[in-house]
Amino acid sequence: MLTIRHKKPECIGCDMCVELAPAYWAMGDDGLAYLRIVARTRGDFSFGEGFEDDRDLLIEVADECPVAIIEIG
């Protein structure tokens, strides 16, 4: 499994992550994206897990995030 790190408080609500990977992200009532499944949180960061088969997609999401708040590891 891959680790997904998302810093929601710095999200600008562009919806790009939701458009590219709706199985992993959704838009909240506050207009900000959030990880659908959060394994744990630490400070402002939410951590989730991604499937190895989705590696290229998740890296694309991280690369396309205009505020660089998504990391895949």
N, C-alpha and C positions, 0 to 999 in steps of 0.2 A: 504494500500500500504506500501511496505517496502522502506526504504531509502538505496540507493547504493552510496557509497562514493569511488571515484577512484582518485588516485594521478598519473596522466599520466606522468609527468616529471620524475618519478622514475621507469617507466616501462622499462623492459629489452627486450621486444618483444618476449617472450617465446611462445606466441600464445595459452597458456593453457585456458585462459578465453574465447577466441573465439571458441576454439574447444568444450568446455563444454556448453557454453551458447551463441550461435551465434545470438540469438534474442536480446541480451543485449550488446554484444561487437563486434567490427570489428577491422581489422588491417588497419592502415593508410598508406599512401605512405611513411611516415617516418619510417615505420617498428615497430611502437608502437601501442598498443591496445588503443582503445577509446570507451567510452560509446556511443552507437548508439543514444540514446535520453537523452539529458542533460537538466534537469529542471533549474539548476542554477550552477554558478561557484563561488568559493571563494578562492582567492589565487591560489595555485596549484591544488586545488581539484575541481573535477566535481561531481555533484550530480544528480542522476537519481532516478527513481522509479521502483520497481519490484512488481510483483503480489505475493500475499500471497501464491498462489498455487505453486509458484516457490521457496519458502523459502529454502527448502532442497538443491536444485540445486545451488542457489546463495550462500548459506553458504559453500557448497563444493568448489565453485569457490574461495571464499575468503580464505578458508583453504588451498587450493592448490597453491595459488599464491606464487611463490618462493621469492618475495621481499615484501610481505605483504602490498600491496598498495590498497587493496580492503577491504572495511568494509561494512557489512550489518546490518541495524538496523531497 
